[in-house]
């Protein structure tokens, strides 16, 4: 496949993945560390030779194969797979499971890197940039030790349930509070699923 074809495939896949996963160019940039100019130039077809490190950051963000994002038509592939999937219209996303005590040091690592070094669970649904947080302390009286929270990393919409780490207390909590002092708290991300005692 020629470079131009690969870049076209990459461009159409990014557009499809942003739309189908409910993301935006901004969320892609802020979570992957790429600049808006880089993404804009790829989507506008201004770059023929996209750097491998850029492609890896994009594929990690969406939780898709680094090799496939330039060569496979994801929209066509997912339509075929959804029509034969027993789980409805989504394919499972691999989610690295991180113990609460290891969470802070893992937050700035890419999902692809975490998935290679931590045990995995699977999430059936339209989401990417997911981590599983295995609780080692009770939260808010709702979640117990051993519960697994599936969290979409990054800053969610203001009304969503967020998993937050308090620097002062060294503890995690869940809140819908739209205004948090980021000097005092670290937002892990939006809680999208709770599994009680690992179930």
C-alpha positions in Angstrom: 0.0 0.0 0.0 1.4 3.4 -1.0 2.1 6.1 1.6 -0.7 8.3 0.2 -3.2 5.4 0.5 -2.1 4.7 4.1 -2.5 8.4 5.0 -6.0 8.5 3.4 -6.9 5.3 5.4 -5.5 6.9 8.6 -7.4 10.1 8.0 -10.8 8.3 7.4 -10.2 6.1 10.4 -9.5 9.0 12.7 -12.7 10.8 11.5 -14.7 7.6 12.0 -13.2 6.8 15.4 -13.8 10.3 16.7 -17.4 10.2 15.7 -18.2 6.6 16.7 -16.5 6.8 20.1 -18.2 10.1 21.0 -14.8 12.0 21.1 -13.7 15.3 19.7 -10.5 16.5 18.1 -9.9 18.4 21.4 -10.2 15.3 23.6 -8.0 13.4 21.2 -5.3 16.1 21.4 -5.5 16.6 25.2 -5.3 12.9 26.0 -2.8 11.8 23.4 -0.4 14.8 23.8 -0.6 15.7 20.1 -1.2 19.3 19.0 -4.4 20.4 17.3 -2.3 21.4 14.3 -0.9 17.9 13.9 -4.4 16.4 14.0 -5.8 19.1 11.7 -3.0 18.6 9.1 -3.7 14.9 9.0 -7.4 15.3 8.7 -7.0 18.0 6.0 -4.7 15.8 4.0 -1.7 18.2 4.4 0.7 15.4 5.5 1.7 12.5 3.4 4.2 10.9 5.7 2.8 10.8 9.3 5.4 10.0 12.0 5.1 6.6 13.5 5.1 8.0 17.1 2.1 10.1 16.1 0.2 7.1 14.7 1.0 5.1 17.9 -0.4 7.9 20.1 -3.6 8.0 18.1 -4.1 4.2 18.0 -3.3 4.0 21.8 -5.9 6.7 22.5 -8.6 4.8 20.6 -7.4 1.4 21.9 -7.0 0.0 18.3 -4.2 -1.8 16.6 -1.3 0.4 15.6 -0.8 -1.7 12.4 -4.4 -1.6 11.4 -5.2 2.1 11.7 -3.3 2.8 8.4 -4.4 -0.3 6.5 -7.9 -1.4 7.6 -11.2 0.4 7.1 -12.5 0.4 10.7 -16.0 1.5 9.8 -16.5 -1.4 7.4 -14.8 -3.8 9.8 -17.0 -2.8 12.7 -20.2 -3.0 10.7 -19.3 -6.6 9.7 -18.3 -7.5 13.2 -21.3 -5.9 14.8 -23.6 -7.9 12.6 -22.2 -11.2 13.9 -21.2 -10.1 17.4 -23.1 -11.9 20.3 -22.7 -8.7 22.4 -24.7 -6.5 20.1 -23.0 -3.8 18.1 -19.8 -3.3 20.0 -16.5 -5.1 20.2 -14.8 -5.5 23.6 -12.1 -3.0 24.4 -9.1 -4.3 26.4 -8.9 -2.5 29.7 -5.7 -2.6 31.8 -6.5 -3.3 35.5 -4.5 -1.0 37.9 -4.4 -1.3 41.6 -5.5 1.9 43.5 -2.0 2.2 45.0 -0.3 2.2 41.6 -2.8 4.5 39.9 -1.1 7.9 40.2 2.1 6.7 38.6 0.2 5.1 35.7 -2.1 8.0 34.8 0.3 9.7 32.4 1.2 6.4 30.6 -0.4 5.4 27.4 -3.1 2.8 27.4 -1.2 0.6 25.0 1.8 0.6 27.4 -0.4 -0.2 30.4 -2.2 -3.0 28.5 1.2 -4.7 27.8 2.2 -4.7 31.5 -1.0 -5.1 33.5 -3.7 -7.7 33.6 -6.7 -7.0 31.3 -10.4 -7.1 31.6 -12.8 -6.2 28.7 -15.4 -3.5 28.3 -18.3 -4.0 25.9 -19.4 -0.5 24.7 -18.4 2.5 22.8 -15.5 3.9 24.7 -11.7 4.3 24.5 -8.9 5.4 26.7 -10.1 3.2 29.5 -8.5 1.9 32.7 -9.8 -0.4 35.3 -9.2 0.8 38.9 -9.1 -2.0 41.5 -10.0 -0.5 44.8 -7.9 -1.1 47.9 -10.0 1.1 50.1 -13.7 1.9 50.4 -15.1 4.9 48.5 -17.9 7.2 49.8 -19.5 4.2 51.5 -20.6 2.9 48.0 -17.7 1.0 46.7 -15.8 -1.7 48.7 -12.3 -3.1 48.6 -12.0 -5.4 45.6 -14.6 -3.5 43.4 -13.4 -2.6 39.9 -14.2 0.8 38.4 -14.0 1.1 34.6 -12.9 4.7 34.1 -12.5 6.8 30.9 -9.3 8.8 31.5 -9.4 12.5 31.2 -11.8 15.4 32.2 -15.4 14.3 31.6 -18.4 16.5 30.9 -19.3 18.5 34.1 -22.4 16.5 35.1 -20.8 13.0 34.9 -19.6 11.0 37.8 -15.8 11.5 38.1 -13.2 9.4 40.0 -11.0 11.9 41.7 -7.8 11.6 43.8 -7.3 14.0 46.8 -3.6 14.9 47.2 -4.2 15.9 50.8 -6.0 12.7 51.9 -4.3 10.3 49.5 -7.7 8.8 48.8 -10.0 8.3 45.9 -13.6 9.6 45.8 -16.5 9.9 43.3 -18.2 13.3 42.7 -20.3 15.1 40.1 -18.9 18.5 41.3 -18.2 20.5 38.1 -15.7 22.7 39.9 -12.6 21.1 41.4 -9.3 22.8 42.4 -6.8 20.9 40.3 -4.0 21.9 42.7 -5.8 19.9 45.4 -7.4 17.1 43.3 -6.4 15.0 40.3 -9.3 13.9 38.1 -8.7 10.3 37.0 -11.7 10.3 34.6 -15.4 9.5 34.1 -16.7 6.3 35.9 -18.5 4.4 33.1 -19.0 1.0 34.8 -18.8 -0.4 38.3 -18.0 -4.1 38.9 -18.6 -5.2 42.5 -15.9 -7.3 44.0 -14.4 -7.8 40.5 -17.7 -9.2 39.0 
